[in-house]
Amino acid sequence: MNLATPAAARADSPFDLGREEPFARWSEAKLEAYPAGLGELVVEVGDPRRLTAAEYAAIAARLRRANMALYVGPADPDRAIPIELARRFGAVRLDRNWLSDPDGLTSLTVAAGGARSGYIPYTDRAIQWHTDGYYNAADRQIRALLLHCVAPAASGGENRLLDHEIAYLLLRREDPDYIRVLSAPDALTIPPGTEAGGRARPARTGPVFRVDPATGTLHMRYTARRHNAVWKDDPATQAAARRLREILDDPATGVLRGRLEPGMGLISNNVLHDRAAFADGPEGVRLLYRARFYDRLQTP
């Protein structure tokens, strides 16, 4: 299989399987710069809706380094925060899915009933490794994900985070064929589901890794869930999927851990993440705002 696209075919692209030298240079620099802990990605901001030039530059540097950054600002429940922050980095095409709120954001909190209660993000259960929107159509892939914390759980709710480029890097260093089979157009199928108004959503089949033809950047589509994900039925793909899951569950691979507190947020190019189970307390319930965009964050 040839991964090359017009942008990916450039001589300096690290994602072209036919060129080893650009990948070797990129991977060495990527690993050298990758943070040892989540604290290295934190930026203190006065108002995430109106970043100063220095705050913008600090977040952009961390996005270039690890495809994610964490901001720490005043505790503020303003729903405009993730929208305005994303806009500052060029992300404006909001994914208004059928379970989102009227403004396109999604309030992540335990749902006592209704359509949301049947989906794990709206429960207090753990969520396995994934990138957001893995069930979306090819023309509605999620490239940017933002989370803003209004109130944490009384206990639990921590996240594990991993730059998807690190997952690619480790797989390719071990065996380039892992990347080859996971980039096949039929590598991963998400079975049919439900969309707005109870309409049926068709099965979605596509690659795990693809290179954006316009920018040459790497995009990942993934879920570790077993009952609603069907991997291509061939030994090579099955082996690659198993190895990917092993890498994600290995604490030595650069997995970052932390929990968002009031006024904190994650801004990312839809990196790999999970969520631990949590419990709400009598003083309040966990509430995060989620914003998902079809645009990748721009970091000139």
N, C-alpha and C positions, 0 to 999 in steps of 0.2 A: 504494500500500500504506500502511496506517495502522499505525505502530509502537506506537501508544498501548495501554497496559494500564492497569488500575486505578491502579497506583502511578506508572507512567510518564506518566499524563495530568495529573499535578499541574502547576500553573501554573509551578512553579520547576524542572521537569525539563529538563535540558539535552539529553536524548536523544529528545525529541519533535520529529520533523521538521516538524511544523506550527507550531512556535514557535521563532523565530530569536533573540529577545532573551535567553532563559535560556541558550541555547547560546553566544551571544557572550560573556556575562558569565563563564560557566564556563570556556570555552576560554581566555580571556585570563588568568584566575587560574591555570588548570592549567599553561599554558606558563610563566608567571612563576615558579611554584614548582618546576617540574620540575628535577631535579638535572642539573648539567653533567657530573658524573662519578660513578662508582659509590661513591667514597669518601664522598660526602655521605649515603649510605644506610647506612653502617656504624655499628653500635652495639656497644660492648664490654660483655660481660656476664660476671658471675662464675660463674653456673651457669644455663644456658638452661632447665633443668628447673624452676627456682625463681627466676623473675625478681623483682627488687626493684620497688617502685612506680616508681622513676625509670627503670629499664630498660624496663619495660612501656610507660611513657608515651613514651619515646624511639622504640621500635619502632612503636607505634601511630601516632605522628606521621608517620613515614616511610611507613607503609602508606597513610595518608590522602593523602599527597603523591604517591606513585608506585606504589601497589598492591604494593609490595615493600620489604623491608629485608634487610640482611645483618647477622648477629650474629657476633661474634668472641669465643670463649670458650676455655677450656682444651682441649687435645687430649684427647678422650674418646670412646671407641667405644660408649658406652651407647646401645642401641637405643631407650630410653625418651625420648631427647632430643626428636626431632621430634613424638612423640605428646604429651608433656607441654606442649611449647611451643604446639602447635596448640590444645590444650585451654584454655590460658590465654586464647586469643583466640576461644573459642567454637566451634572446629571439632572435632567428635567423630565424625561419620559417615565412617569410613574406607572408602576404595574397596579392597575385598579382591578384586583381580582374580586371574585364574587363574595368572598368573606371579609373584604376590607370595609372600613368605615366609609361614610359618604365622601370624605375628603381624600380618599385614596390611601390614607394610613391604615395600619392594622393595630388595634389595641390588643396586645398579648396579655391576657388575664384569664383566669379560670371562668369558663362559661357554664352556668348552672343548667342551661337548656338551650333549645334551638339548634340550628344547623351547625354552629361552631362546636357544640359540645361533643360531636362525633369525631373531631379531629384533634390529634395529640397536642399541637401547639396551644390549644385552649383548655388543656387539662394541667394537672400538676405532675404528670408522669415525665419520665426521662425521654429525651429525644436523641436518637442515635446520630452518628456522623452524617452530614449532608451538606450540599450547597443549596441555596434557596431556588425554588422554581424548577426543580429537576423534572417536574411533570408538565412544564409549559411547552407550547409548540416551539418549533425551531426559530420562528421569527419573533418570539417573545421571551427569549432567554434573559435571565436576571444577571446583570453584570455588576451592579452596585447594590449593597445592602447596608442600611443604617439602622441602628437600634438606639433608642433614647430611654433611659431609666427614669420613671417617675417615682416608683416605689418598689423596693426589692421584696422578696419573700421573707417570712420570719426566719426560715432556715432553708438551706439548699438553693438550687437554681444556678449553680456555677456553670460556666461555659469552658469548654476546651476549644482552642482555635489553632488552625494550621494554615499557613499560606499554601494555596493549591499548587504554586510553582515548586514548593519544596517536595510535595508528594510526587509531582512529575519528575523532578530531579532525582530523587532517591530510586524511583522505579527504573528510570532510564539508565542510571549508573549501574544498577544491578543486572538489567537485561533490557535492551532496547525493544525487544519483541513485546514486552509488556505494554509499552506505549503504542506500538504498532496495532495490536489487537484492540486496545481500549480506545483507539481513535477510529475504529471501523464504524460505519454509519448504522450498523445494527448491533452494536456492542451491548446496549442496555435498553430494555423496554419497560415502561411503566404501564401497567394494565389500565383498562378503562376505569373512569371514575365519574364524579359529578361536578357540574359547573353551575353557574347562576340559574336560579329558577328550577333546579332539579334536572336540568338538561344533562344528557350523557356526555361525558368527555371521552373521546376516542383514546385508544392506546397511543403512547408516545414512544417512538423508537429513535435512538440517536447515539452519538458517540459520548464517551466520557470526556475525552480531551479533544478540543479543536482549536485551531489558530484562526483568529479573526482576520478575514481577508483584507480588511481596510487598514488595520493598525498593526498587525503582526503580533498582537498580544495573545496570551494563552487564556482560554476559557475552560472551566471544568463543570460538568454536570454529573452529580453523584448522590446516591443515598446508600447507606449501609443497611437499611431495612430489608428484611428477607421476604416478608409476605406480600409486599407490593412492588417488588422489583424482580425482573426476570433477565438474567444474564444470558447472552448468546450461548447456545448449547454446543460448545466445542471445547476441547481440553485446554487450549491455549487461553481462551478468554476466561474460563473458569479459574485457571491458575492465576492469571493476572488479577482478577477480582479478589481472590483469597489473599494474595500478597499485598495488595493495596490495603485491605482491612487490617492485616497484621502490622503494616507500617503505621497506620493511624492509631492503633492500640499500643504501640511501643513507646514508652515515655522517653526513650533516647532519641526520637526522631525530631525533636524541636517543637513538640506540642506545648502551647502556652495555655495557662489556666488562670481564671479570675472570675470575679462577679461584679456586675455593674451595680453601683449604688446611686442614690438620687443625684441628678445633675450630671451623671456620667453617660457616655455613649460610645458606641462603636461605629466607625465609618470604614467601609471596606469595599474591595472589589470582589464581593461575594466569596470570601474565603471559606474553607471547610470549617464547620463548627458543630458542636452538639450542645445539649443542655442536661444538667443533672435534674433528678426529681426534686421537688420542693414542697414546702408546707407553708400555707398562710397562717397568720396568727390573729388573735382577736383585735389587734390594733389596726389591721388593714390587710389589703390583698396586694399581691405582686401585680405591677402594671408597667409594661414597656410599650413604647410606640415603635412600630417597625415600618420602614419605608424601603421599597424595592424598586429598582430602576432598570430600564433596558439599556441605559448608557453606562459605560465604564467611566470611572472618575478620572478627570484630566489633571495631570501633575506636571506642568511644563517646567 
